[in-house]
Amino acid sequence: MSTNFKELGLIEPILLALFEEGYTTPTPIQAQSIPIILEGKDLLGCAQTGTGKTAAFTLPIIQLLLQHKPVERRKKIRTLIVTPTRELAIQIAENFEAYGRHTPLNCTVIFGGVGQGPQVTALRNGVDVVIATPGRLLDLMNQGHLSLRDVEYFVLDEADRMLDMGFYGDIMKIIQFIPNKPQIILFSATMPPKIRTLAEKILIDPVQVNIDLAKPKENINQQAYMVYDSQKNALLIDILKDYKDETVII
Ligand code: AMP
């Protein structure tokens, strides 16, 4: 599929930012996801880091925020993006700021492990988009520093990692604080049964997008071994014995 960002329905201020970023062609996950999100549908996306998944949800959300309602001077939190780690939250915020630089939208990050003062000040000044890790988000909500009553777009990024980190309960709590069903976008690198169960609980009629795993180059021989985690190291050592005099990347 060869298409460009304009054909996906994106508007001028976003196209200009993409041009400035040097992006010419949407990645497969972007080509699939952007039109679906612009249509207002819930989306269940299976994509790893490095596929361009951040822009796949950030770009259409910027557009929906601009088109759905006028951006008010007194800002309300209209988009909530929840991620497992502060590093990912910061990365998403950097993307958001780059792609939204020709719009009046703003965002802030919220994560634990640092003082809450600057985060509370940023919230008090008003933001359109909050990018947060679950624990500190709930903490600030419980203290009355932010409300999710105006959230229209809700993203769960790296959902499988969040469940692995034990955030299931926090995620369900956060959703209960959003009074009107938001448009929900759930991205996960893997689709184990617990992600499907979560998706069934919170998404309404979602469209599912997967990117085809890259086909190996013809001269590369791939093998897969089904083993338990506890067996991985021993298996790896055993396999490496066959490559003793060669260079190996793990
Ligand atoms: P992500 O998978 O969202 O972590 O993105 C991986 C990297 O690809 C990031 O550094 C993005 O800035 C970059 N990127 C995302 N979409 C595109 C695109 N369409 N063209 C070129 N680079 C991109």
Boltz pocket constraint, residues with backbone or C-beta under 6 A from the ligand:
constraints:
  - pocket:
      binder: B
      contacts: [[A, 22], [A, 23], [A, 24], [A, 25], [A, 26], [A, 27], [A, 30], [A, 48], [A, 49], [A, 50], [A, 51], [A, 52], [A, 53], [A, 54], [A, 55]]
      max_distance: 6.0
